[in-house]
């Protein structure tokens, strides 16, 4: 490793235990990297470097055998998405409305980081109210893609994805109500996991929203699994959390004989050519790893997914945002207003019961397919990238030769918020010709988490990412769209 800030969490922990690396050295490397690249990327909205170095020194003591033994994530620099509540830290929701708000409590999700020994050295940017598939706000400005600064990092966990890609953190948290972990994973070329509903605690009342998940983001599949094992499990604050706690294995065996259904576009999404080609190449790589990969004739109707999502958001998440718009419209971003408009217009005249019926009908063919196959692979995003400085209000975008009126139609991720009990891992699939990464979703049978991690690990062995300098962003300050 020529760049210490890119060391994986699993390797760092091994080197900490062997006394070959100090948590202080790793934290110093991450901080130095942030000072170098943050003026371009802008992924970290709050930093706590002095406190983090103090905690790194305490972790060093634990690894030296003095005091309490090291915990599972002891000394690992971890950036937590700013929407998560940590007592005493800013909790702005990326909004001028809450620019002075400080959290008075720590969520169960955040508490698990602290209990595992992770060092929260920074909080990452998100769009206002975490309601966009890109990351920009009137409070924090624009977060830019480390691979090509003209392009967006995805959203809403965009700062987390960018910070992993540019080496300013080792692990990063995300939340996902329509793809907010998987979209940034795809656009930044990293790994993001949407756990099945109930696997990881979520703060009330959104814990009762079946579309809403908190989960891990990392540069490697092994790191993502290590992280998931620390944040998963039942919690008394969240009635939806599952018992018993599921533990993923430390190592994943080969995938010989594992049956994979490949549906590049789920039968109804237009895809940019690079996305299509890269998704097909993933199928070839999994075949090379020993999996049985079949291209299948699956149709998940995009119009039905969008309708179910719009009704759901109109009755919950977007309804809350709409209240903020009514009360504070003069300081709210245009895209927050626009997502409320879109949900309201699409959902108009439809009922909660219709939404439930749609969700059941959408799952039926996928559920039947997953009786014959162990996993389903499809693209994460249909587009080769969204522009960093565009809020996509008043216009759509062209994808694969088709004009989409609303940019959210270019994302395949909401499918698996509708089908919320399916575990979904987004991993890199390659690059578009503009240098922006592309990704695939590996979706498993309901609550069969280990299968998707095993396939992700096999793909990473076949086609590594982030392991050498040549597979890391060069961080050009400007780039052509």
Secondary structure as a PSIPRED ss2 file (coil, helix, strand):
# PSIPRED VFORMAT (PSIPRED V4.0)

   1 X C   1.000  0.000  0.000
   2 X C   1.000  0.000  0.000
   3 X C   1.000  0.000  0.000
   4 X H   0.000  1.000  0.000
   5 X H   0.000  1.000  0.000
   6 X H   0.000  1.000  0.000
   7 X C   1.000  0.000  0.000
   8 X C   1.000  0.000  0.000
   9 X H   0.000  1.000  0.000
  10 X H   0.000  1.000  0.000
  11 X H   0.000  1.000  0.000
  12 X H   0.000  1.000  0.000
  13 X H   0.000  1.000  0.000
  14 X H   0.000  1.000  0.000
  15 X H   0.000  1.000  0.000
  16 X H   0.000  1.000  0.000
  17 X H   0.000  1.000  0.000
  18 X C   1.000  0.000  0.000
  19 X C   1.000  0.000  0.000
  20 X C   1.000  0.000  0.000
  21 X C   1.000  0.000  0.000
  22 X C   1.000  0.000  0.000
  23 X H   0.000  1.000  0.000
  24 X H   0.000  1.000  0.000
  25 X H   0.000  1.000  0.000
  26 X H   0.000  1.000  0.000
  27 X H   0.000  1.000  0.000
  28 X H   0.000  1.000  0.000
  29 X H   0.000  1.000  0.000
  30 X H   0.000  1.000  0.000
  31 X H   0.000  1.000  0.000
  32 X H   0.000  1.000  0.000
  33 X H   0.000  1.000  0.000
  34 X H   0.000  1.000  0.000
  35 X H   0.000  1.000  0.000
  36 X H   0.000  1.000  0.000
  37 X H   0.000  1.000  0.000
  38 X H   0.000  1.000  0.000
  39 X H   0.000  1.000  0.000
  40 X H   0.000  1.000  0.000
  41 X H   0.000  1.000  0.000
  42 X C   1.000  0.000  0.000
  43 X C   1.000  0.000  0.000
  44 X E   0.000  0.000  1.000
  45 X E   0.000  0.000  1.000
  46 X E   0.000  0.000  1.000
  47 X E   0.000  0.000  1.000
  48 X C   1.000  0.000  0.000
  49 X H   0.000  1.000  0.000
  50 X H   0.000  1.000  0.000
  51 X H   0.000  1.000  0.000
  52 X H   0.000  1.000  0.000
  53 X H   0.000  1.000  0.000
  54 X H   0.000  1.000  0.000
  55 X H   0.000  1.000  0.000
  56 X H   0.000  1.000  0.000
  57 X H   0.000  1.000  0.000
  58 X H   0.000  1.000  0.000
  59 X H   0.000  1.000  0.000
  60 X H   0.000  1.000  0.000
  61 X H   0.000  1.000  0.000
  62 X H   0.000  1.000  0.000
  63 X H   0.000  1.000  0.000
  64 X C   1.000  0.000  0.000
  65 X C   1.000  0.000  0.000
  66 X C   1.000  0.000  0.000
  67 X C   1.000  0.000  0.000
  68 X C   1.000  0.000  0.000
  69 X C   1.000  0.000  0.000
  70 X C   1.000  0.000  0.000
  71 X C   1.000  0.000  0.000
  72 X C   1.000  0.000  0.000
  73 X C   1.000  0.000  0.000
  74 X C   1.000  0.000  0.000
  75 X C   1.000  0.000  0.000
  76 X C   1.000  0.000  0.000
  77 X E   0.000  0.000  1.000
  78 X E   0.000  0.000  1.000
  79 X E   0.000  0.000  1.000
  80 X E   0.000  0.000  1.000
  81 X E   0.000  0.000  1.000
  82 X C   1.000  0.000  0.000
  83 X C   1.000  0.000  0.000
  84 X C   1.000  0.000  0.000
  85 X C   1.000  0.000  0.000
  86 X C   1.000  0.000  0.000
  87 X C   1.000  0.000  0.000
  88 X C   1.000  0.000  0.000
  89 X C   1.000  0.000  0.000
  90 X E   0.000  0.000  1.000
  91 X C   1.000  0.000  0.000
  92 X C   1.000  0.000  0.000
  93 X C   1.000  0.000  0.000
  94 X C   1.000  0.000  0.000
  95 X C   1.000  0.000  0.000
  96 X H   0.000  1.000  0.000
  97 X H   0.000  1.000  0.000
  98 X H   0.000  1.000  0.000
  99 X C   1.000  0.000  0.000
 100 X C   1.000  0.000  0.000
 101 X C   1.000  0.000  0.000
 102 X E   0.000  0.000  1.000
 103 X C   1.000  0.000  0.000
 104 X C   1.000  0.000  0.000
 105 X C   1.000  0.000  0.000
 106 X C   1.000  0.000  0.000
 107 X C   1.000  0.000  0.000
 108 X H   0.000  1.000  0.000
 109 X H   0.000  1.000  0.000
 110 X H   0.000  1.000  0.000
 111 X H   0.000  1.000  0.000
 112 X H   0.000  1.000  0.000
 113 X H   0.000  1.000  0.000
 114 X H   0.000  1.000  0.000
 115 X H   0.000  1.000  0.000
 116 X C   1.000  0.000  0.000
 117 X C   1.000  0.000  0.000
 118 X C   1.000  0.000  0.000
 119 X E   0.000  0.000  1.000
 120 X E   0.000  0.000  1.000
 121 X E   0.000  0.000  1.000
 122 X E   0.000  0.000  1.000
 123 X E   0.000  0.000  1.000
 124 X E   0.000  0.000  1.000
 125 X C   1.000  0.000  0.000
 126 X C   1.000  0.000  0.000
 127 X C   1.000  0.000  0.000
 128 X H   0.000  1.000  0.000
 129 X H   0.000  1.000  0.000
 130 X H   0.000  1.000  0.000
 131 X C   1.000  0.000  0.000
 132 X C   1.000  0.000  0.000
 133 X C   1.000  0.000  0.000
 134 X C   1.000  0.000  0.000
 135 X C   1.000  0.000  0.000
 136 X E   0.000  0.000  1.000
 137 X E   0.000  0.000  1.000
 138 X C   1.000  0.000  0.000
 139 X C   1.000  0.000  0.000
 140 X C   1.000  0.000  0.000
 141 X E   0.000  0.000  1.000
 142 X E   0.000  0.000  1.000
 143 X C   1.000  0.000  0.000
 144 X E   0.000  0.000  1.000
 145 X E   0.000  0.000  1.000
 146 X C   1.000  0.000  0.000
 147 X C   1.000  0.000  0.000
 148 X E   0.000  0.000  1.000
 149 X E   0.000  0.000  1.000
 150 X E   0.000  0.000  1.000
 151 X E   0.000  0.000  1.000
 152 X E   0.000  0.000  1.000
 153 X C   1.000  0.000  0.000
 154 X C   1.000  0.000  0.000
 155 X C   1.000  0.000  0.000
 156 X C   1.000  0.000  0.000
 157 X C   1.000  0.000  0.000
 158 X H   0.000  1.000  0.000
 159 X H   0.000  1.000  0.000
 160 X H   0.000  1.000  0.000
 161 X H   0.000  1.000  0.000
 162 X H   0.000  1.000  0.000
 163 X H   0.000  1.000  0.000
 164 X H   0.000  1.000  0.000
 165 X H   0.000  1.000  0.000
 166 X H   0.000  1.000  0.000
 167 X C   1.000  0.000  0.000
 168 X C   1.000  0.000  0.000
 169 X C   1.000  0.000  0.000
 170 X C   1.000  0.000  0.000
 171 X E   0.000  0.000  1.000
 172 X E   0.000  0.000  1.000
 173 X E   0.000  0.000  1.000
 174 X E   0.000  0.000  1.000
 175 X E   0.000  0.000  1.000
 176 X E   0.000  0.000  1.000
 177 X C   1.000  0.000  0.000
 178 X C   1.000  0.000  0.000
 179 X C   1.000  0.000  0.000
 180 X C   1.000  0.000  0.000
 181 X C   1.000  0.000  0.000
 182 X H   0.000  1.000  0.000
 183 X H   0.000  1.000  0.000
 184 X H   0.000  1.000  0.000
 185 X H   0.000  1.000  0.000
 186 X H   0.000  1.000  0.000
 187 X H   0.000  1.000  0.000
 188 X H   0.000  1.000  0.000
 189 X C   1.000  0.000  0.000
 190 X C   1.000  0.000  0.000
 191 X E   0.000  0.000  1.000
 192 X E   0.000  0.000  1.000
 193 X E   0.000  0.000  1.000
 194 X E   0.000  0.000  1.000
 195 X C   1.000  0.000  0.000
 196 X C   1.000  0.000  0.000
 197 X C   1.000  0.000  0.000
 198 X C   1.000  0.000  0.000
 199 X C   1.000  0.000  0.000
 200 X E   0.000  0.000  1.000
 201 X C   1.000  0.000  0.000
 202 X C   1.000  0.000  0.000
 203 X C   1.000  0.000  0.000
 204 X C   1.000  0.000  0.000
 205 X C   1.000  0.000  0.000
 206 X H   0.000  1.000  0.000
 207 X H   0.000  1.000  0.000
 208 X H   0.000  1.000  0.000
 209 X C   1.000  0.000  0.000
 210 X C   1.000  0.000  0.000
 211 X C   1.000  0.000  0.000
 212 X C   1.000  0.000  0.000
 213 X E   0.000  0.000  1.000
 214 X E   0.000  0.000  1.000
 215 X E   0.000  0.000  1.000
 216 X E   0.000  0.000  1.000
 217 X E   0.000  0.000  1.000
 218 X E   0.000  0.000  1.000
 219 X C   1.000  0.000  0.000
 220 X C   1.000  0.000  0.000
 221 X H   0.000  1.000  0.000
 222 X H   0.000  1.000  0.000
 223 X H   0.000  1.000  0.000
 224 X H   0.000  1.000  0.000
 225 X H   0.000  1.000  0.000
 226 X H   0.000  1.000  0.000
 227 X H   0.000  1.000  0.000
 228 X H   0.000  1.000  0.000
 229 X H   0.000  1.000  0.000
 230 X H   0.000  1.000  0.000
 231 X H   0.000  1.000  0.000
 232 X E   0.000  0.000  1.000
 233 X C   1.000  0.000  0.000
 234 X C   1.000  0.000  0.000
 235 X E   0.000  0.000  1.000
 236 X C   1.000  0.000  0.000
 237 X C   1.000  0.000  0.000
 238 X E   0.000  0.000  1.000
 239 X C   1.000  0.000  0.000
 240 X C   1.000  0.000  0.000
 241 X C   1.000  0.000  0.000
 242 X C   1.000  0.000  0.000
 243 X C   1.000  0.000  0.000
 244 X C   1.000  0.000  0.000
 245 X C   1.000  0.000  0.000
 246 X C   1.000  0.000  0.000
 247 X C   1.000  0.000  0.000
 248 X C   1.000  0.000  0.000
 249 X C   1.000  0.000  0.000
 250 X C   1.000  0.000  0.000
 251 X C   1.000  0.000  0.000
 252 X C   1.000  0.000  0.000
 253 X C   1.000  0.000  0.000
 254 X C   1.000  0.000  0.000
 255 X C   1.000  0.000  0.000
 256 X C   1.000  0.000  0.000
 257 X C   1.000  0.000  0.000
 258 X C   1.000  0.000  0.000
 259 X E   0.000  0.000  1.000
 260 X E   0.000  0.000  1.000
 261 X E   0.000  0.000  1.000
 262 X E   0.000  0.000  1.000
 263 X C   1.000  0.000  0.000
 264 X C   1.000  0.000  0.000
 265 X C   1.000  0.000  0.000
 266 X C   1.000  0.000  0.000
 267 X C   1.000  0.000  0.000
 268 X C   1.000  0.000  0.000
 269 X C   1.000  0.000  0.000
 270 X C   1.000  0.000  0.000
 271 X C   1.000  0.000  0.000
 272 X C   1.000  0.000  0.000
 273 X H   0.000  1.000  0.000
 274 X H   0.000  1.000  0.000
 275 X H   0.000  1.000  0.000
 276 X H   0.000  1.000  0.000
 277 X H   0.000  1.000  0.000
 278 X H   0.000  1.000  0.000
 279 X H   0.000  1.000  0.000
 280 X H   0.000  1.000  0.000
 281 X H   0.000  1.000  0.000
 282 X H   0.000  1.000  0.000
 283 X H   0.000  1.000  0.000
 284 X H   0.000  1.000  0.000
 285 X H   0.000  1.000  0.000
 286 X H   0.000  1.000  0.000
 287 X H   0.000  1.000  0.000
 288 X H   0.000  1.000  0.000
 289 X C   1.000  0.000  0.000
 290 X C   1.000  0.000  0.000
 291 X C   1.000  0.000  0.000
 292 X E   0.000  0.000  1.000
 293 X E   0.000  0.000  1.000
 294 X E   0.000  0.000  1.000
 295 X E   0.000  0.000  1.000
 296 X C   1.000  0.000  0.000
 297 X C   1.000  0.000  0.000
 298 X C   1.000  0.000  0.000
 299 X C   1.000  0.000  0.000
 300 X C   1.000  0.000  0.000
 301 X C   1.000  0.000  0.000
 302 X H   0.000  1.000  0.000
 303 X H   0.000  1.000  0.000
 304 X H   0.000  1.000  0.000
 305 X H   0.000  1.000  0.000
 306 X H   0.000  1.000  0.000
 307 X H   0.000  1.000  0.000
 308 X H   0.000  1.000  0.000
 309 X H   0.000  1.000  0.000
 310 X H   0.000  1.000  0.000
 311 X H   0.000  1.000  0.000
 312 X H   0.000  1.000  0.000
 313 X H   0.000  1.000  0.000
 314 X H   0.000  1.000  0.000
 315 X H   0.000  1.000  0.000
 316 X C   1.000  0.000  0.000
 317 X H   0.000  1.000  0.000
 318 X H   0.000  1.000  0.000
 319 X H   0.000  1.000  0.000
 320 X H   0.000  1.000  0.000
 321 X H   0.000  1.000  0.000
 322 X H   0.000  1.000  0.000
 323 X H   0.000  1.000  0.000
 324 X H   0.000  1.000  0.000
 325 X H   0.000  1.000  0.000
 326 X H   0.000  1.000  0.000
 327 X H   0.000  1.000  0.000
 328 X H   0.000  1.000  0.000
 329 X C   1.000  0.000  0.000
 330 X C   1.000  0.000  0.000
 331 X C   1.000  0.000  0.000
 332 X C   1.000  0.000  0.000
 333 X C   1.000  0.000  0.000
 334 X H   0.000  1.000  0.000
 335 X H   0.000  1.000  0.000
 336 X H   0.000  1.000  0.000
 337 X H   0.000  1.000  0.000
 338 X H   0.000  1.000  0.000
 339 X H   0.000  1.000  0.000
 340 X H   0.000  1.000  0.000
 341 X H   0.000  1.000  0.000
 342 X H   0.000  1.000  0.000
 343 X H   0.000  1.000  0.000
 344 X H   0.000  1.000  0.000
 345 X H   0.000  1.000  0.000
 346 X H   0.000  1.000  0.000
 347 X H   0.000  1.000  0.000
 348 X C   1.000  0.000  0.000
 349 X C   1.000  0.000  0.000
 350 X C   1.000  0.000  0.000
 351 X C   1.000  0.000  0.000
 352 X H   0.000  1.000  0.000
 353 X H   0.000  1.000  0.000
 354 X H   0.000  1.000  0.000
 355 X H   0.000  1.000  0.000
 356 X H   0.000  1.000  0.000
 357 X H   0.000  1.000  0.000
 358 X H   0.000  1.000  0.000
 359 X H   0.000  1.000  0.000
 360 X H   0.000  1.000  0.000
 361 X H   0.000  1.000  0.000
 362 X H   0.000  1.000  0.000
 363 X H   0.000  1.000  0.000
 364 X H   0.000  1.000  0.000
 365 X H   0.000  1.000  0.000
 366 X H   0.000  1.000  0.000
 367 X H   0.000  1.000  0.000
 368 X H   0.000  1.000  0.000
 369 X H   0.000  1.000  0.000
 370 X H   0.000  1.000  0.000
 371 X H   0.000  1.000  0.000
 372 X H   0.000  1.000  0.000
 373 X C   1.000  0.000  0.000
 374 X C   1.000  0.000  0.000
 375 X E   0.000  0.000  1.000
 376 X E   0.000  0.000  1.000
 377 X E   0.000  0.000  1.000
 378 X E   0.000  0.000  1.000
 379 X E   0.000  0.000  1.000
 380 X C   1.000  0.000  0.000
 381 X E   0.000  0.000  1.000
 382 X C   1.000  0.000  0.000
 383 X C   1.000  0.000  0.000
 384 X C   1.000  0.000  0.000
 385 X C   1.000  0.000  0.000
 386 X C   1.000  0.000  0.000
 387 X E   0.000  0.000  1.000
 388 X C   1.000  0.000  0.000
 389 X C   1.000  0.000  0.000
 390 X C   1.000  0.000  0.000
 391 X C   1.000  0.000  0.000
 392 X C   1.000  0.000  0.000
 393 X C   1.000  0.000  0.000
 394 X C   1.000  0.000  0.000
 395 X C   1.000  0.000  0.000
 396 X C   1.000  0.000  0.000
 397 X E   0.000  0.000  1.000
 398 X E   0.000  0.000  1.000
 399 X E   0.000  0.000  1.000
 400 X C   1.000  0.000  0.000
 401 X C   1.000  0.000  0.000
 402 X E   0.000  0.000  1.000
 403 X E   0.000  0.000  1.000
 404 X E   0.000  0.000  1.000
 405 X C   1.000  0.000  0.000
 406 X C   1.000  0.000  0.000
 407 X H   0.000  1.000  0.000
 408 X H   0.000  1.000  0.000
 409 X H   0.000  1.000  0.000
 410 X H   0.000  1.000  0.000
 411 X E   0.000  0.000  1.000
 412 X C   1.000  0.000  0.000
 413 X C   1.000  0.000  0.000
 414 X C   1.000  0.000  0.000
 415 X H   0.000  1.000  0.000
 416 X H   0.000  1.000  0.000
 417 X H   0.000  1.000  0.000
 418 X H   0.000  1.000  0.000
 419 X C   1.000  0.000  0.000
 420 X C   1.000  0.000  0.000
 421 X C   1.000  0.000  0.000
 422 X E   0.000  0.000  1.000
 423 X E   0.000  0.000  1.000
 424 X E   0.000  0.000  1.000
 425 X E   0.000  0.000  1.000
 426 X E   0.000  0.000  1.000
 427 X E   0.000  0.000  1.000
 428 X E   0.000  0.000  1.000
 429 X E   0.000  0.000  1.000
 430 X E   0.000  0.000  1.000
 431 X E   0.000  0.000  1.000
 432 X C   1.000  0.000  0.000
 433 X C   1.000  0.000  0.000
 434 X C   1.000  0.000  0.000
 435 X C   1.000  0.000  0.000
 436 X C   1.000  0.000  0.000
 437 X E   0.000  0.000  1.000
 438 X E   0.000  0.000  1.000
 439 X E   0.000  0.000  1.000
 440 X E   0.000  0.000  1.000
 441 X E   0.000  0.000  1.000
 442 X E   0.000  0.000  1.000
 443 X E   0.000  0.000  1.000
 444 X E   0.000  0.000  1.000
 445 X E   0.000  0.000  1.000
 446 X E   0.000  0.000  1.000
 447 X C   1.000  0.000  0.000
 448 X C   1.000  0.000  0.000
 449 X H   0.000  1.000  0.000
 450 X H   0.000  1.000  0.000
 451 X H   0.000  1.000  0.000
 452 X H   0.000  1.000  0.000
 453 X H   0.000  1.000  0.000
 454 X H   0.000  1.000  0.000
 455 X H   0.000  1.000  0.000
 456 X H   0.000  1.000  0.000
 457 X H   0.000  1.000  0.000
 458 X H   0.000  1.000  0.000
 459 X H   0.000  1.000  0.000
 460 X H   0.000  1.000  0.000
 461 X H   0.000  1.000  0.000
 462 X H   0.000  1.000  0.000
 463 X C   1.000  0.000  0.000
 464 X C   1.000  0.000  0.000
 465 X C   1.000  0.000  0.000
 466 X C   1.000  0.000  0.000
 467 X C   1.000  0.000  0.000
 468 X C   1.000  0.000  0.000
 469 X H   0.000  1.000  0.000
 470 X H   0.000  1.000  0.000
 471 X H   0.000  1.000  0.000
 472 X C   1.000  0.000  0.000
 473 X C   1.000  0.000  0.000
 474 X C   1.000  0.000  0.000
 475 X C   1.000  0.000  0.000
 476 X C   1.000  0.000  0.000
 477 X C   1.000  0.000  0.000
 478 X C   1.000  0.000  0.000
 479 X C   1.000  0.000  0.000
 480 X C   1.000  0.000  0.000
 481 X C   1.000  0.000  0.000
